[in-house]
Amino acid sequence: MTKLDNRIFSIDVLLVTGTQEKADLIVWDADERNIVQIDFKFHDQQISKRADNYFAALQLIRTELEPDGVLLVCYGASLNVYPSPMAFDMGDAEKAYKLEFGKNAELTNLVSIFATGSDVV
């Protein structure tokens, strides 16, 4: 994979002990095959996952971490956040909608999956 440009997001992780600590997500932009990569770095642990969009790569990281009781505290891991079909098609699913039962998604509900807030579930 040819790594083009990267961005680093500092996020919290919730541990099985109930404590929160900082971790880094290094997000690599798409290469010529439209594949993205996310590197998760926490203490001496590093997990790298590739997928055709950021949301899917983040899900692969979560799948590896969650059995060990490590939860990501960001919108991409929140129970009520999911990208629209258009986000998958046009934006590598880096943005998603905060959803509320019975209400239509609006642009004001669009968030970065790497951001966090008090409403992350």
Secondary structure, DSSP 8 states (H G I E B T S, - for coil): -----EEEEEEEEE-TTS-EEEEEEEEE---TT--EEEEEEETTEEEEEEESSHHHHHHHHHHHHGGGT-EEESGGG-TTEE--HHHHHHSTT-EEEE--TTS---GGGEEETT---TT--
